[in-house]
Amino acid sequence: MNTLNHLAIIMDGNGRWAKQKGKMRTQGHRQGIHTVREITKWCAKNNLSHLTLYAFSTENWNRPKAEVDFLMKLLEKYLLQEKKTYQENNIQFRAIGNIEAFNSPLKNLIQNLQEDTQHNNALTQILALNYGSRDEIKRAFEKIIQTNTYQTNTNLSQLIEDNLDTKGIPDVDLLIRTGGEMRLSNFLLWQASYAELFFTPTLWPDFTPEELQKIIHDFKSRTRRFGSL
Ligand code: FPP
């Protein structure tokens, strides 16, 4: 039976959820926060070691300014208000992505929550913020070139991993995308090379720990070969 250490989720469908209910798209994102909290708590209670959530991609800046502004404010509010959820549930917070692009208050909130929760050890919840795999790999190469480490290093694969934002985080075991689309959208392309993939039509605000449990049950019975026989 497969062990699930690292679960990654592409949280899609907030906008459609809102539209179906005749609400503004922003209401869908607000409701999405509730699902983030429930799924994160469930993962902490059920012994997963890492949960990575795709919260804002490098491409999301192309959305209308009003929606981008709303998402930034929502993230700010989330980082402030959810601190107690992290502490009460012994959850460590970590961010991946190009955080430098955010404004200073947001950068500080991210930094502070990482520091305040660094000793928690039930689950590490990783938020992908201004994240794109190609951007991450490009930044890794920039770091490698700047530090000249490639000339002396014989394990190039390890060198790349050590310069990715996910340094020290195990590979993804299971990747779920909600909202019915069947693509990876520039998410964890290096880290999910051998992940089992699962696509569900359920819109993110409707996604529940019960559905997650069913998907994990399916994951456990799959045969993982990692390229061998
Ligand atoms: C996709 O829905 C979701 C996002 C753009 C980002 C996910 C954001 C949240 C769950 C809320 C914020 C989370 C945190 C942790 C602050 P969509 O807008 O693409 O939906 P659609 O495909 O139905 O339009």
Residues whose N, C-alpha, C, O or C-beta is under 5 A from the ligand:
A	BS01	FPP	M11 D12 G13 N14 G15 R16 W17 H29 G32 I33 V36 Y54 A55 F56 L74 L75 Y78
